[in-house]
Amino acid sequence: MTNSATILIIEDDDLQYEIYEDALSNYNLVRVTNAPRLSPKSRKTRQMC
Amino acid sequence: MSGRHFKRSTAFPSPICLPANITSSSARWNRNCNIDPKPARLEFSVVLPWYRETRLLLISFAGLGCALFFAGLSYNRHRRLLRSYTEVEQKVAQRTRELEIANRELLHSQKMNALGTLAAGIAHDFNNILSIIKGSAQIIEDNVENPQKVRTRVDRIKTVVEQGAGIVKAMLGFSRDSADQLTACDLNEAMKDTIKLLGDRFLREVQVTFEPATDVPDVMCSKDFIQQILLNFIFKRGRVYGQRKQVILSTRTLETLPPGMILAPAKTPVYAAISVKDFGSGIPPEICPGFLSRFSPPKQCPRAAALASAFRWFMNWPKNSKPASPSNPSSITAACLLLSCPFRKPRMPRREPRLKWKRCHEIRNSKFEFERIPGAGYGNDICCFEISRWPRRIFPLQRFSTLINTPLQRGGGCDYALDKPFQRFSRRFLRPETSGMVARLSSNFEFRICFEFRVSSFGFLTLEPCP
């Protein structure tokens, strides 16, 4: 398992998120579509980042 | 003297002896002294022509004068009445022209208002499109040696350009002033274009579901007029304050008009109906009857009757339906637009679904099979997803939350989803509160996906293709 950084992506558009996936393929991406959907886990992840 | 005539009488002097029954004054004698029982008399009479009769002349002249006076009076009144009629007709024609101009300006103003409301969403859509094009171009620059990635990015660019072209086309068609041009209009296409105009931002706040009927015939109308009505309906329905901001659009064909209509559209063999339903606060029951009676047609004013008729077309709540109660947030308010269809479209045979019903465990363990229609080409299709109840007992919670926790996205394109695992597809196209969600899938790769999810009351997730 790679020890790469995790990036939180707040993006609701699939095609744009796909671009993020392509551009940031070396990182772990956590995706939420909007801020209210941020789960405590992802919030914690964001704070860690 | 002229006019006086004398007749000679043969009266003799008094008689000598007279019968008892003959008096001396009345007896007349002839030449032989015999008593003439009918003696000749000299009568005197005056015969006067009418025009010499002064009283008659006076009365006649007085009557003639009166008759002439009243005839002149009535003629004068008649002429004034005709003149006033002409003035009234001129004023009516002028007011009618002004009203038509005002109606046109009002329609244009409503259009601009609607476009202004849509502008933010449309700008957001275009911003997304430009971002995708820019990002794709940068990825292509960085990965020129990777033909697979370049091809994918080029396909994405084509997809979003198609989307942008569709939005521009819908905007141009909507902003064009064609209210006076009646053309054969496909209602399903008009509704799809209207949904395109709404944009992603509006559709994220309000769930707009479109349930098209396959056999809706074309109607003679102005397409932007229909779109304007639909936008008004959707915006007003979308502003309701309730837990479920959901608008259901549907088209259907009617052979006969619903009973109890105050004003009916022109008689045609078949009618098309556009229905707009929402789950908002509803209409208070005390408003509906007065609302409808206010637009009953006054027979004396055909233009007002026509306006009332048009409004009845716009806001046609069936009389027999129970109005939604404002206290019930889940109540449905339906508005129906009825249109006469001079063209009868042949009824399309119902296509048998190719995908059979599957239970949840079958879906969980199986791959999706999509209907591939060669030649469907570039275009946008509407897919309806409907999930009404979660089968928590059957699905493991984590897996099911993965299935449903990502909102449905419009314009994502189903082409690349086909190549991905089921989990990714479901993550893209389902969301938890989905209940009648509209997805516009760009069928860039000659695919048409048309199915819906339903969860029955027994907790089975079933898969059924739309007809």
HADDOCK unambig.tbl for C-alpha pairs under 7 A between the chains (distance, minus, plus):
assign (segid A and resid 13 and name CA) (segid B and resid 409 and name CA) 6.64 0.50 0.50
assign (segid A and resid 14 and name CA) (segid B and resid 409 and name CA) 6.77 0.50 0.50
assign (segid A and resid 14 and name CA) (segid B and resid 412 and name CA) 5.60 0.50 0.50
assign (segid A and resid 15 and name CA) (segid B and resid 132 and name CA) 6.81 0.50 0.50
assign (segid A and resid 15 and name CA) (segid B and resid 412 and name CA) 6.08 0.50 0.50
assign (segid A and resid 16 and name CA) (segid B and resid 132 and name CA) 5.78 0.50 0.50
assign (segid A and resid 19 and name CA) (segid B and resid 135 and name CA) 6.40 0.50 0.50
assign (segid A and resid 19 and name CA) (segid B and resid 136 and name CA) 6.89 0.50 0.50
